[in-house]
Amino acid sequence: MPIGERIRRQRNKLGISQRELSRRMGISQPVISDFERGLRDEMTTALLKNFAQHLGCTTDYLVGMYEDEENELSAAAVA
């Protein structure tokens, strides 16, 4: 799953708009939109930390650090 989709999921889970997240983070709303739409996928470490802090998740989650392991566990549970 792309980082933008994870950002959108966490933002929606919190029930906040892109505009509200941008206000809290101190960045422009179009930047958030570009990430969520997949037009941007690279970011600085500082921006990644800022997203994680304001979305209430870890940087590992946002970058998909353990995605392969989660997919394997889900497949094993179904089997």
SELUM-582509 format. One record per atom (N, C-alpha, C): atom name; residue in three letters; x, y, z. Coordinates in pm, whole numbers, plus 50000, padded with zeros to 5 digits. Layout:
BEGIN
NODE  at   aa   east  north     up
NODE  CA  ALA      X      Y      Z
...
***
This chain:
BEGIN
NODE  at   aa   east  north     up
NODE   N  MET  50085  49883  50000
NODE  CA  MET  50000  50000  50000
NODE   C  MET  50090  50124  50000
NODE   N  PRO  50063  50218  49913
NODE  CA  PRO  50144  50341  49906
NODE   C  PRO  50131  50428  50031
NODE   N  ILE  50233  50507  50056
NODE  CA  ILE  50235  50593  50173
NODE   C  ILE  50115  50689  50175
NODE   N  GLY  50076  50738  50059
NODE  CA  GLY  49962  50830  50052
NODE   C  GLY  49832  50766  50098
NODE   N  GLU  49815  50639  50068
NODE  CA  GLU  49696  50568  50112
NODE   C  GLU  49696  50551  50264
NODE   N  ARG  49813  50526  50319
NODE  CA  ARG  49824  50514  50465
NODE   C  ARG  49793  50649  50533
NODE   N  ILE  49844  50756  50473
NODE  CA  ILE  49815  50890  50527
NODE   C  ILE  49664  50914  50526
NODE   N  ARG  49600  50885  50413
NODE  CA  ARG  49455  50906  50401
NODE   C  ARG  49378  50820  50503
NODE   N  ARG  49417  50694  50517
NODE  CA  ARG  49349  50606  50613
NODE   C  ARG  49357  50660  50756
NODE   N  GLN  49477  50699  50795
NODE  CA  GLN  49494  50751  50932
NODE   C  GLN  49418  50882  50951
NODE   N  ARG  49421  50967  50851
NODE  CA  ARG  49350  51095  50860
NODE   C  ARG  49200  51070  50871
NODE   N  ASN  49148  50981  50790
NODE  CA  ASN  49005  50949  50796
NODE   C  ASN  48968  50883  50929
NODE   N  LYS  49057  50798  50980
NODE  CA  LYS  49033  50734  51110
NODE   C  LYS  49018  50839  51220
NODE   N  LEU  49096  50947  51209
NODE  CA  LEU  49087  51055  51306
NODE   C  LEU  48969  51148  51279
NODE   N  GLY  48910  51136  51161
NODE  CA  GLY  48796  51220  51126
NODE   C  GLY  48832  51365  51100
NODE   N  ILE  48951  51388  51042
NODE  CA  ILE  48990  51525  51013
NODE   C  ILE  49011  51543  50862
NODE   N  SER  48990  51663  50817
NODE  CA  SER  49005  51695  50675
NODE   C  SER  49152  51720  50641
NODE   N  GLN  49180  51722  50512
NODE  CA  GLN  49314  51756  50468
NODE   C  GLN  49350  51897  50515
NODE   N  ARG  49253  51987  50506
NODE  CA  ARG  49277  52125  50547
NODE   C  ARG  49313  52133  50696
NODE   N  GLU  49242  52057  50779
NODE  CA  GLU  49271  52057  50923
NODE   C  GLU  49408  51998  50951
NODE   N  LEU  49441  51887  50884
NODE  CA  LEU  49571  51826  50902
NODE   C  LEU  49682  51922  50859
NODE   N  SER  49660  51989  50748
NODE  CA  SER  49762  52084  50700
NODE   C  SER  49781  52198  50800
NODE   N  ARG  49672  52244  50859
NODE  CA  ARG  49681  52351  50959
NODE   C  ARG  49761  52304  51079
NODE   N  ARG  49731  52184  51127
NODE  CA  ARG  49800  52129  51244
NODE   C  ARG  49949  52106  51216
NODE   N  MET  49980  52061  51094
NODE  CA  MET  50117  52028  51059
NODE   C  MET  50198  52149  51015
NODE   N  GLY  50130  52254  50975
NODE  CA  GLY  50200  52372  50927
NODE   C  GLY  50252  52358  50785
NODE   N  ILE  50180  52280  50703
NODE  CA  ILE  50214  52267  50561
NODE   C  ILE  50090  52296  50478
NODE   N  SER  50108  52311  50349
NODE  CA  SER  49992  52345  50265
NODE   C  SER  49905  52222  50238
NODE   N  GLN  49777  52246  50222
NODE  CA  GLN  49681  52138  50195
NODE   C  GLN  49711  52068  50063
NODE   N  PRO  49753  52141  49957
NODE  CA  PRO  49786  52069  49833
NODE   C  PRO  49899  51967  49848
NODE   N  VAL  49991  51989  49940
NODE  CA  VAL  50098  51891  49963
NODE   C  VAL  50037  51760  50015
NODE   N  ILE  49946  51771  50109
NODE  CA  ILE  49879  51651  50162
NODE   C  ILE  49800  51582  50051
NODE   N  SER  49727  51660  49974
NODE  CA  SER  49650  51605  49863
NODE   C  SER  49740  51531  49765
NODE   N  ASP  49854  51592  49731
NODE  CA  ASP  49946  51527  49637
NODE   C  ASP  49998  51394  49690
NODE   N  PHE  50029  51387  49819
NODE  CA  PHE  50072  51259  49877
NODE   C  PHE  49959  51157  49870
NODE   N  GLU  49839  51197  49910
NODE  CA  GLU  49728  51103  49914
NODE   C  GLU  49690  51053  49774
NODE   N  ARG  49709  51136  49673
NODE  CA  ARG  49676  51095  49536
NODE   C  ARG  49792  51025  49466
NODE   N  GLY  49904  51012  49535
NODE  CA  GLY  50018  50942  49477
NODE   C  GLY  50102  51025  49383
NODE   N  LEU  50079  51157  49380
NODE  CA  LEU  50159  51243  49295
NODE   C  LEU  50296  51272  49356
NODE   N  ARG  50304  51252  49488
NODE  CA  ARG  50430  51264  49561
NODE   C  ARG  50444  51138  49644
NODE   N  ASP  50566  51088  49653
NODE  CA  ASP  50587  50972  49739
NODE   C  ASP  50718  50979  49816
NODE   N  GLU  50799  51079  49789
NODE  CA  GLU  50924  51095  49862
NODE   C  GLU  50912  51215  49955
NODE   N  MET  50963  51200  50077
NODE  CA  MET  50958  51310  50172
NODE   C  MET  51079  51307  50263
NODE   N  THR  51103  51418  50327
NODE  CA  THR  51214  51425  50422
NODE   C  THR  51178  51347  50548
NODE   N  THR  51279  51314  50624
NODE  CA  THR  51257  51248  50752
NODE   C  THR  51174  51336  50844
NODE   N  ALA  51202  51465  50843
NODE  CA  ALA  51127  51558  50929
NODE   C  ALA  50979  51560  50892
NODE   N  LEU  50948  51559  50762
NODE  CA  LEU  50807  51559  50721
NODE   C  LEU  50741  51427  50757
NODE   N  LEU  50811  51316  50740
NODE  CA  LEU  50758  51186  50777
NODE   C  LEU  50724  51181  50925
NODE   N  LYS  50815  51232  51008
NODE  CA  LYS  50790  51237  51153
NODE   C  LYS  50671  51326  51184
NODE   N  ASN  50660  51438  51114
NODE  CA  ASN  50549  51531  51134
NODE   C  ASN  50416  51461  51103
NODE   N  PHE  50410  51389  50990
NODE  CA  PHE  50289  51315  50956
NODE   C  PHE  50256  51214  51066
NODE   N  ALA  50354  51135  51106
NODE  CA  ALA  50331  51031  51207
NODE   C  ALA  50280  51092  51338
NODE   N  GLN  50342  51200  51381
NODE  CA  GLN  50301  51265  51506
NODE   C  GLN  50157  51313  51500
NODE   N  HIS  50120  51376  51390
NODE  CA  HIS  49986  51434  51380
NODE   C  HIS  49880  51332  51340
NODE   N  LEU  49922  51217  51290
NODE  CA  LEU  49826  51112  51255
NODE   C  LEU  49817  51003  51361
NODE   N  GLY  49899  51014  51465
NODE  CA  GLY  49892  50918  51575
NODE   C  GLY  49936  50778  51536
NODE   N  CYS  50039  50770  51453
NODE  CA  CYS  50091  50639  51411
NODE   C  CYS  50243  50647  51409
NODE   N  THR  50305  50537  51372
NODE  CA  THR  50451  50535  51366
NODE   C  THR  50499  50564  51224
NODE   N  THR  50623  50605  51215
NODE  CA  THR  50684  50623  51083
NODE   C  THR  50695  50487  51013
NODE   N  ASP  50718  50382  51088
NODE  CA  ASP  50724  50248  51030
NODE   C  ASP  50594  50213  50958
NODE   N  TYR  50481  50246  51021
NODE  CA  TYR  50351  50219  50957
NODE   C  TYR  50341  50296  50826
NODE   N  LEU  50374  50424  50828
NODE  CA  LEU  50358  50507  50709
NODE   C  LEU  50441  50458  50592
NODE   N  VAL  50562  50410  50618
NODE  CA  VAL  50647  50364  50508
NODE   C  VAL  50624  50217  50474
NODE   N  GLY  50536  50149  50548
NODE  CA  GLY  50507  50009  50518
NODE   C  GLY  50616  49914  50559
NODE   N  MET  50685  49947  50667
NODE  CA  MET  50800  49869  50712
NODE   C  MET  50768  49720  50729
NODE   N  TYR  50654  49690  50783
NODE  CA  TYR  50621  49551  50814
NODE   C  TYR  50505  49498  50729
NODE   N  GLU  50478  49563  50618
NODE  CA  GLU  50366  49525  50533
NODE   C  GLU  50377  49381  50484
NODE   N  ASP  50493  49339  50440
NODE  CA  ASP  50511  49202  50392
NODE   C  ASP  50482  49101  50501
NODE   N  GLU  50529  49129  50623
NODE  CA  GLU  50504  49039  50735
NODE   C  GLU  50355  49033  50768
NODE   N  GLU  50286  49148  50765
NODE  CA  GLU  50142  49151  50793
NODE   C  GLU  50065  49072  50688
NODE   N  ASN  50104  49085  50561
NODE  CA  ASN  50037  49011  50454
NODE   C  ASN  50056  48861  50471
NODE   N  GLU  50175  48819  50511
NODE  CA  GLU  50201  48677  50533
NODE   C  GLU  50119  48624  50650
NODE   N  LEU  50110  48702  50757
NODE  CA  LEU  50031  48660  50873
NODE   C  LEU  49883  48652  50839
NODE   N  SER  49833  48748  50760
NODE  CA  SER  49692  48747  50721
NODE   C  SER  49663  48625  50632
NODE   N  ALA  49752  48595  50540
NODE  CA  ALA  49734  48480  50451
NODE   C  ALA  49736  48350  50530
NODE   N  ALA  49823  48341  50630
NODE  CA  ALA  49832  48220  50712
NODE   C  ALA  49707  48202  50796
NODE   N  ALA  49650  48310  50844
NODE  CA  ALA  49529  48303  50927
NODE   C  ALA  49410  48257  50845
NODE   N  VAL  49405  48293  50719
NODE  CA  VAL  49294  48255  50630
NODE   C  VAL  49305  48108  50591
NODE   N  ALA  49426  48061  50573
NODE  CA  ALA  49452  47925  50525
NODE   C  ALA  49417  47820  50626
***
